[in-house]
Every structure is written in structure tokens, then in C-alpha cells.
């Protein structure tokens, strides 16, 4: 049973050896998605694998594969495991029957090991919207990951340059699709000629057909028209940072009537925005990318009336008689009655000169999701042992031939969530190198090799490497704050009871009332998320702190 449309080429494939169930599956898939995808249905796993091998040989993209669990020739879990070897970026869905409790144990074990992406009940009465809801989400995720859809940005630039990497990274983290052209390609030459620009202007960036010559990130954001908030008036609240804490606060502040401005220097989502898949965030059983989560939160806050000033840095904070003045990098000064610092953290640098010279040229700080597709069939390295490093390794493994995770310790369990450890252990092309650290690198214009120290033997290994992703811990972004705002030894902001806890030094709190839970040593300046001392470094807790901060800010403004 095999009906293939000639166009379009992107494939949805289903397999089930129960003829009646397969007919229903093909009906639901073809009616809903047949105009935009080639729907292929097979009656056996062996025939489906043969078809998928042919698609791989022909470089036809496969977006989604659905397989019944209980098939006589091969269980669905095993079939989907083999699918991953042929089409590593395809979304894989296991089909079960309603009420089939016998599937629970193998499903949960296989899902925890990354054998497939999720499970759904087989479709039944048409139209089966409960079936289509997750299917639509999977197709959306695949399309975004593969750059399918309207692309508001076009780039003409030289591949492999640091600035091109920066552009691709910041656009990807902000959830903006783009197309890329080499300057000597036909499209690249035509775009440059139409804009009256030359190679001296590279990279050229076209935002909604507006040409920009080697623009700054701020110029790109301004061209999108997202930075339209009026900055001349006194606001109720300025939130510095649009990571999970800042966005969580923005949603609650704007929905509760506070005149709110969010300033973000890089990308929506902060460090979490670089995560290819967050599996343990409440309400997203199939997982969600950090960029998608941040984009949804941004849209939610914007709909409630929050203003945004994106890709603009904050350089200083001045406080005078209850008024808080935030100074932007272009010299603009914005006044508010309260401030929430949610600037999060930035990844620590390796501090190795040879590797620093190759930053953006094969050496990347953070997950750099935009780089993954360019590393197909290559050997890449990740250094770090936390959740971000684990998520980066799993995402890269879908494209790279081999991924090595370099960890200073002798275990991942102490610093990485158990579900990530299990999936990494089960991945065929991921290796973990314990008791090691990256100490040097080599490359002419781009990374070519790494020097890795075995901390036990002292031996230095030279290994070929196409890319290194550095996720080795973080430091708080607090250098711009005045000295009156108290920090701990690592630079994290002390808040609430922590300001009074240490009796070996005089208290820094200036008022008779007690500081509020998330209030810093300057009244009216609050902190939430990773930037705060003793915070729980998780996306959900950062969102929660942002929400709690708004309740406290309401109380502060009511008495100010």
C-alpha cells in the first residue's frame, strides 16, 4: 500500500501492519497534510525501511515517521530506532491503541532513551483533532529546525566568517528564519547589485527587503520595527534581560497593568534560548526548544502591552530619590519607578589564546544551534557537564558523524539531569571523555584540531575537530550595576534575607523595613533568575521568580 505524490518532496511516512488501521492513518494524514507533504503509508516495517533508504539515497527530506507499536515483523520502538539511523532529523512518533496498558513500560523506557520523540493514540473518528494536535506541533518543529517557511531576512556573506556566525546565531535564537547566499552566487550578486552594494559592504542583510550594509544587531532589530516603545516617559517598571525570568516577569507585569519596558542586549530567551530541546518544562511533554519558548513568551507579553527594546545593551543604572534611570548603550536614558535585573549569566571563556582567536570560526560559546546543520558528517566536541552541554550534544548528534563530550569530572550525574544522561549513554555517536579538558587548539582561519589533556595521566592528545562548543559554567552579567548593589564573591546579586544574613559585615540595607524576598540592597531594584545569588538554575524556577518579583514590585510601588 504505497501512494506517493510527486511533489512536494518532503515526506510523511506511516507504517502499520493492521490493514484497517493503516487505511484510517492514511486517510487522516492525506486529508490534512496531503497538499503540502508527500504522504507515504506502508504495511510492514521492512517495506517502510526500504522506502526510507531510497529517500535517504535520493536526499529527499523526511519530516515525520509514525509507526504502530505492536507489529508482527518488528516492534514500533525498534523500527523508529532504525529510522533515526537513516533520517536523524525526522520526527518519530509511536502509535498506540487507546487503553493499551501493555505499551506503557516499553514506551517509557524507550522514550527516556531517545528512541523516539513522543507517542499518540492511533487516529479514529474523523476528524481526529486529538491526533492532529501533536502531529501539527511536530511538523512545525521540523519546519522551524529546517528553515522552512517565510524568511524575512536574507544574508549575503562569506561563509565561515565570525560575523556571519554571529548573525546566524542571533537570528536563530530570536526565532527568525533567514536565507543565506554566497557573494559569488547568482542570487548573491543580484541582491548586492540591486542594493547598489559591493563586497566591501559584506555581510549584506536584507530585512523585509530593506538592505543594510554590515549592520549591527541593534540596526537589524530596529529595522524589524520591534523597538517602538516610547522611552521619554517615566515607566512603572524596566526589566533588564529577556531570558525566562525577564519574560515571565514581563507577562505578569503587563497583564496586571504595569507600564513595562523590557531591554535585551542579545536574544530572546537568554542562555535558555540556545537550548535545542527543553524536555522537563511544565506543560510541554514533547519538549520545546528554548527559542520557541522565548518567542511564545515574547508574543504573550507584547499582546498584554509590554514594550521591548531588543539588541540594545544597558550600560549603567542610576538611582536618585526613588527614581531609577537606566542608561542604554546609545546614550538614551530611560526612567522608571522600579527595576528588575534579570540579566542571567554568560558562558565562561576558556581563556586559551589560540581558541579565542577562532571564536566563531569553529569555536562557539553556547549551544550555537544554527551551526549544527553545517557540521553534517564531521567530528565535533562539546566541553561541559551541565544540562546545556547535554542538550547541545544531543542536537549535534543528529547532524555530526561523531560528538565527543569533554568533562573534567568522572561522572555526568552530579551536574546533568538524569533523562539527559540516559539519552547520551544510549546514543551511538556520542562519546563522553571523562577526566579531561580542552587546553589548546589549532587551525588556519578555522578550527582544525584540539589538544585535550588527560587529567589523570597528564598526556596531551591531539584530535581532529571541526567544531568545539564551550559550555563550561557561567558568570553573572552584573558589571554594569552600581557598587551600591551588593554581590556575592562570584558576582551574583544578593537579595532579601541574604542581605542581613552575614553578621561578619555591616548590613547594606538602608531602610528600617526589611528587604523584600527578591529585592537587592538598593530599594526598588529587584533581581530574578540566574543572576540572583542562591537561585535554582532551572528554566521553570526562573519563570517563577519573575512572576513572584511582580507581586513584590506591586507592593513596593504601593508604598513608594
C-alpha positions in Angstrom: 0.0 0.0 0.0 2.1 2.9 -1.3 0.7 6.2 -2.6 3.4 8.8 -3.2 2.7 12.3 -4.6 5.4 13.6 -6.9 5.5 17.0 -5.3 6.2 18.4 -2.8 9.2 16.3 -1.8 9.0 16.5 1.9 7.8 13.1 3.3 5.4 12.0 6.0 5.6 8.2 6.4 3.3 5.9 8.4 3.6 2.2 8.9 1.1 -0.3 10.4 0.5 -4.0 9.7 -3.2 -3.8 10.6 -4.8 -3.0 7.3 -7.9 -1.3 8.7 -5.7 0.9 11.0 -3.4 1.8 8.1 -6.3 2.9 6.0 -7.5 5.2 8.7 -4.0 6.6 9.2 -3.5 7.3 5.5 -6.9 8.9 5.3 -6.2 11.3 8.2 -2.7 12.1 7.0 -3.6 12.6 3.4 -6.7 14.7 4.0 -4.9 17.1 6.5 -1.4 17.2 5.0 -1.6 15.8 1.5 -1.3 19.2 -0.3 1.9 20.2 1.5 3.6 16.9 2.0 4.1 13.6 0.2 2.2 11.1 2.4 3.5 7.5 2.2 2.0 4.6 4.0 3.5 1.1 4.2 2.0 -2.2 5.5 5.3 -3.6 7.0 8.4 -2.3 8.8 10.7 -3.9 6.3 9.0 -2.2 3.3 9.0 1.1 5.2 12.7 0.8 5.9 13.4 0.0 2.2 11.4 3.1 1.2 13.2 5.3 3.8 16.6 4.1 2.5 15.5 5.1 -1.0 14.6 8.5 0.3 17.9 8.8 2.0 19.8 7.9 -1.2 17.8 10.5 -3.1 18.3 13.2 -0.4 14.5 13.5 0.0 13.7 15.1 3.3 11.6 13.1 5.7 9.7 15.3 8.2 7.7 12.7 10.2 7.6 9.0 10.6 4.7 7.3 12.5 4.8 3.6 13.5 2.4 1.3 15.3 4.0 -0.3 18.4 2.8 -3.9 18.1 3.7 -5.1 14.6 4.4 -8.8 13.9 7.6 -8.2 12.0 9.2 -5.7 14.3 8.0 -3.6 17.2 7.5 0.1 16.6 10.1 1.2 19.1 12.8 -0.8 17.3 11.6 0.4 13.9 11.8 4.0 14.9 15.3 3.4 16.4 16.4 2.3 12.9 14.6 5.2 11.3 16.9 7.6 13.3 20.0 6.0 11.6 18.6 6.7 8.2 17.0 10.1 8.8 18.3 11.5 12.1 16.4 14.8 11.9 13.0 13.2 11.2 10.4 13.5 14.0 9.5 10.0 15.2 6.0 9.1 16.7 4.9 5.8 18.1 1.2 4.9 17.6 -0.7 3.0 20.3 -4.2 2.0 20.8 -6.4 3.7 23.4 -6.3 1.8 26.7 -3.3 -0.4 25.7 -1.6 -0.6 29.1 0.8 -3.2 27.9 2.6 -0.5 26.0 3.4 1.7 29.0 6.6 0.2 30.2 8.4 -0.2 26.9 7.2 3.2 25.7 8.5 5.0 28.8 11.9 3.2 28.7 12.4 3.8 25.0 11.2 7.4 25.2 13.6 8.1 28.1 16.5 6.8 26.0 15.6 8.9 23.0 14.4 6.0 20.7 11.5 8.2 19.5 10.1 11.7 20.2 6.6 11.0 21.5 3.6 8.7 21.3 0.0 9.3 20.3 -3.1 7.2 20.1 -4.0 5.9 16.7 -6.5 8.1 14.8 -10.1 7.1 14.9 -13.3 9.0 14.2 -12.6 11.8 11.6 -11.6 14.5 12.1 -9.5 13.3 15.0 -8.2 16.6 16.3 -6.6 14.9 19.4 -4.4 13.0 16.9 -3.6 16.1 14.8 -2.7 18.4 17.6 0.7 16.8 18.4 1.2 16.0 14.7 0.9 19.6 13.8 3.3 20.6 16.5 5.9 18.1 15.3 5.7 19.3 11.7 6.0 22.9 13.0 9.1 22.0 15.0 10.6 20.2 12.0 9.9 23.1 9.7 11.5 25.6 12.0 14.6 23.5 12.5 15.0 23.1 8.7 14.3 26.8 7.9 11.0 26.1 6.2 8.5 28.9 5.9 8.6 32.6 5.3 12.1 34.1 5.7 12.0 37.8 6.5 15.8 38.1 6.4 18.3 37.4 3.5 22.0 37.5 4.1 24.8 37.8 1.6 28.1 37.0 3.2 31.3 34.9 3.3 30.8 31.5 4.8 33.0 30.7 7.7 33.5 34.3 9.0 32.9 35.2 12.6 30.4 37.9 11.8 28.3 35.6 9.7 28.2 33.1 12.6 27.1 35.9 15.0 24.3 37.0 12.6 23.1 33.4 12.1 23.2 32.7 15.9 21.3 35.8 17.0 18.7 35.3 14.3 18.2 31.7 15.2 18.0 32.5 18.9 15.3 35.1 18.2 13.3 32.6 16.1 13.8 34.5 12.8 14.1 32.4 9.7 16.7 33.6 7.1 18.2 32.5 3.8 21.9 32.7 3.0 23.8 33.4 -0.2 27.5 33.4 -1.0 28.6 36.7 -2.6 29.8 35.0 -5.8 26.5 33.1 -6.3 23.9 34.3 -8.8 21.4 35.3 -6.1 24.2 36.9 -4.0 25.4 39.0 -6.9 21.8 40.0 -7.9 20.9 41.1 -4.4 24.1 43.1 -4.0 23.7 44.8 -7.4 20.0 45.6 -6.7 21.1 47.3 -3.4 24.0 49.1 -5.0 26.4 47.5 -2.7 29.8 45.8 -3.1 32.0 43.2 -1.4 33.2 46.0 1.0 29.8 46.1 2.5 29.6 42.4 3.5 27.7 41.0 5.1 24.7 42.4 3.5 21.4 41.9 5.4 18.0 42.4 3.8 15.3 42.8 6.4 11.9 42.7 4.7 13.6 43.9 1.5 15.4 46.8 3.3 19.1 46.5 2.6 21.6 47.0 5.4 25.4 47.1 4.9 27.3 45.2 7.6 24.7 46.2 10.2 24.9 45.9 13.9 22.4 43.7 15.8 20.6 46.8 17.0 20.2 48.1 13.5 18.6 44.8 12.5 16.2 44.8 15.4 15.3 48.5 14.7 14.6 47.5 11.0 12.0 45.0 12.1 10.1 47.7 13.9 10.0 45.8 17.2 11.7 48.7 19.2 8.7 51.1 19.1 8.2 51.7 22.8 8.2 55.3 23.8 11.2 55.9 26.1 10.6 59.5 27.1 8.0 58.9 29.9 8.6 57.6 33.3 7.6 53.9 33.3 6.4 51.7 36.2 9.0 49.0 35.5 12.1 48.3 33.4 13.1 44.7 33.1 16.7 44.2 32.1 17.1 40.9 30.3 14.6 38.8 28.3 15.5 35.3 29.5 12.9 33.1 31.2 12.9 35.3 34.3 12.6 38.6 32.5 9.9 37.2 30.1 8.0 35.6 32.9 8.0 38.9 34.7 7.0 40.8 31.6 3.9 38.7 31.1 2.7 39.2 34.6 3.6 42.9 34.8 1.9 43.8 31.6 -1.1 41.7 32.2 -1.6 43.4 35.6 -1.4 46.9 34.2 2.2 47.9 34.9 3.7 50.2 32.2 6.6 47.9 31.4 9.7 48.0 29.2 12.0 45.0 28.6 15.5 45.7 27.4 17.6 42.8 26.0 21.1 43.1 24.6 21.3 39.8 22.6 18.4 37.4 22.0 15.1 36.4 23.5 15.4 33.5 25.9 18.9 34.3 27.2 21.0 31.2 27.8 17.9 29.1 27.7 17.3 30.3 24.2 20.3 28.3 22.9 18.8 25.0 24.1 17.7 22.9 21.2 15.1 21.0 23.3 13.9 21.5 26.8 12.2 18.3 27.9 11.5 19.0 31.5 9.5 22.3 31.3 6.0 22.0 32.7 3.3 21.6 30.1 5.4 20.5 27.2 5.5 16.7 27.2 7.2 16.5 23.8 9.7 19.2 24.7 10.2 22.6 23.3 13.2 24.5 22.0 14.5 27.4 24.0 13.9 29.8 21.0 10.3 28.7 20.6 9.6 29.0 24.3 11.1 32.5 24.3 9.2 33.6 21.2 5.9 32.5 22.6 6.6 34.4 25.9 7.6 37.5 23.9 4.4 37.4 21.9 2.3 36.9 25.1 3.9 39.8 26.9 3.6 42.0 23.8 -0.1 41.2 23.5 -0.6 42.4 27.1 1.1 45.7 26.2 4.7 45.3 27.2 7.2 47.3 25.3 10.5 45.9 24.1 13.9 47.3 23.2 15.9 44.4 21.7 19.6 44.1 20.9 20.4 47.2 22.9 22.7 47.0 25.9 22.2 48.6 29.3 25.4 50.2 30.4 24.5 51.8 33.7 21.8 52.2 36.4 21.5 55.4 38.3 19.2 55.8 41.4 18.1 59.1 42.8 15.3 59.7 45.3 13.2 56.7 44.3 13.7 57.3 40.5 15.7 54.6 38.6 17.4 55.7 35.5 18.6 53.0 33.0 21.3 54.1 30.6 21.4 52.4 27.2 24.4 51.9 25.0 23.4 54.6 22.6 23.2 57.1 25.4 19.4 57.0 25.8 18.3 57.3 29.4 15.0 55.7 30.5 13.4 56.4 33.9 11.2 54.0 35.9 9.8 53.6 39.4 11.2 50.1 39.7 13.8 47.9 38.0 14.0 44.2 37.7 17.5 42.8 36.9 17.1 39.5 35.0 20.4 39.6 33.0 21.2 35.9 33.7 24.6 34.6 33.0 27.1 34.3 30.2 29.2 31.2 29.4 32.7 31.3 30.9 35.6 31.6 28.4 38.3 29.1 28.0 41.0 31.8 28.1 43.2 29.9 25.6 44.6 32.4 23.0 44.6 30.0 20.0 40.9 29.1 20.7 39.9 32.7 21.4 41.3 33.7 18.0 39.0 31.1 16.4 35.8 32.3 18.2 33.0 32.0 15.7 35.4 30.1 13.3 34.8 26.6 14.7 34.9 27.6 18.4 31.5 28.6 19.8 30.4 29.7 23.2 27.0 28.3 23.9 25.0 25.7 22.0 25.1 27.7 18.7 22.1 25.8 17.3 22.4 27.5 13.9 25.8 25.8 13.3 24.5 22.2 13.6 23.4 21.7 10.1 26.7 22.9 8.7 28.5 20.1 10.6 26.9 17.1 8.9 29.3 14.2 8.7 32.0 15.9 10.8 33.6 15.3 14.2 32.7 17.8 16.8 33.4 18.4 20.5 31.4 19.8 23.4 33.1 20.7 26.7 31.0 21.0 29.8 29.0 18.7 32.0 25.7 20.5 32.6 22.2 20.3 31.1 23.1 22.8 28.3 26.1 20.7 27.3 24.0 17.6 27.2 21.2 19.2 25.1 23.8 20.6 22.7 25.5 17.2 22.3 22.1 15.5 21.5 21.2 18.2 19.0 24.6 18.0 17.3 24.4 14.2 17.1 21.5 14.5 14.7 23.9 16.0 12.2 27.6 15.3 13.0 29.2 11.9 12.4 30.6 11.8 16.0 30.2 14.0 19.1 32.6 13.9 22.0 31.7 15.5 25.3 34.8 16.5 27.3 34.1 16.6 31.0 36.6 17.4 33.8 34.9 15.1 36.4 34.4 11.4 36.4 30.6 11.5 36.1 27.7 13.4 34.5 25.2 12.5 37.2 26.2 15.3 39.6 25.6 18.1 37.1 23.2 16.8 34.5 19.6 15.8 34.6 19.1 12.0 34.6 17.0 12.0 31.5 19.8 13.6 29.5 22.4 11.2 31.0 20.3 8.2 29.8 19.8 9.5 26.3 23.5 10.4 25.9 24.5 6.9 27.2 22.2 5.3 24.6 23.3 7.5 21.7 25.5 5.5 19.2 27.5 8.5 18.0 28.1 10.3 21.3 31.2 9.6 23.4 31.9 11.1 26.9 35.6 11.7 27.7 35.8 11.9 31.5 38.7 13.4 33.4 39.8 15.6 30.6 39.8 19.2 29.5 40.5 21.2 26.3 43.7 23.1 26.7 44.6 24.3 23.2 43.6 24.2 19.6 45.0 24.6 16.1 43.7 25.9 12.8 44.4 28.3 9.9 41.4 30.5 9.7 39.1 27.9 11.2 39.4 25.2 13.9 41.1 22.0 12.7 42.3 20.2 15.8 42.1 20.3 19.6 44.6 19.5 22.3 42.9 17.6 25.1 44.6 17.0 28.4 44.0 13.7 30.3 43.9 14.9 33.8 44.8 11.5 35.2 47.9 10.7 33.1 48.9 14.2 32.1 49.0 13.1 28.5 48.0 15.6 25.9 46.0 14.2 22.9 45.8 16.0 19.6 42.5 15.2 17.9 41.0 16.4 14.6 37.9 18.6 15.3 35.6 20.6 13.0 34.0 22.5 15.9 34.1 23.0 19.6 31.1 24.1 21.7 32.0 25.5 25.0 29.5 25.3 27.9 31.7 25.2 31.0 29.7 27.1 33.5 28.8 30.7 33.6 29.3 34.1 35.3 26.6 36.7 36.1 26.2 39.8 33.9 26.4 42.4 36.7 29.4 44.6 35.9 27.2 47.4 34.7 25.4 47.8 38.1 26.5 50.4 40.7 28.6 49.3 43.6 25.7 50.0 46.0 24.0 46.8 44.7 25.6 44.1 46.8 27.0 40.9 45.1 28.5 37.7 46.5 32.0 36.6 45.8 31.1 35.3 42.3 29.3 38.5 41.3 25.7 37.2 41.8 23.2 39.7 43.3 22.3 39.2 47.0 18.6 39.7 47.7 16.1 39.7 50.6 17.3 37.8 53.7 20.7 37.3 52.2 21.4 41.0 52.7 21.0 40.6 56.5 22.3 37.0 57.0 26.1 37.6 57.1 26.8 39.1 60.6 30.5 39.4 59.9 29.9 42.6 57.9 27.6 45.6 58.5 24.2 45.2 56.8 23.9 47.1 53.4 20.2 47.5 53.6 19.4 51.3 54.1 15.8 51.3 55.3 14.1 50.4 58.6 11.7 48.0 56.8 13.0 44.5 55.9 14.1 44.0 52.3 11.6 42.0 50.2 12.4 38.5 49.1 13.9 39.4 45.7 14.9 43.0 46.5 18.5 44.0 46.2 20.4 46.3 48.5 19.0 49.3 46.6 15.3 49.7 47.4 13.1 49.3 44.3 15.8 47.3 42.4 14.9 43.6 42.3 16.6 40.5 40.8 15.3 37.3 39.5 16.6 34.2 37.8 20.2 33.0 37.3 21.7 36.4 38.1 20.4 36.2 41.7 22.6 34.6 44.4 21.3 31.2 45.7 18.8 30.9 42.8 17.8 27.5 41.4 19.4 27.3 37.9 16.4 25.9 36.1 14.1 27.5 33.4 10.9 26.9 35.4 12.3 28.4 38.6 13.5 31.5 36.7 10.0 32.0 35.3 8.5 31.5 38.7 10.9 34.1 40.2 9.9 36.5 37.5 6.3 36.1 38.4 7.0 36.4 42.2 9.0 39.6 41.6 6.0 41.3 40.1 3.9 40.7 43.2 6.7 42.3 45.3 7.1 45.2 42.9 3.3 45.9 43.2 3.8 46.0 46.9 6.9 48.3 46.6 5.1 50.7 44.2 2.1 50.8 46.5 4.2 52.2 49.3 6.8 54.2 47.3 
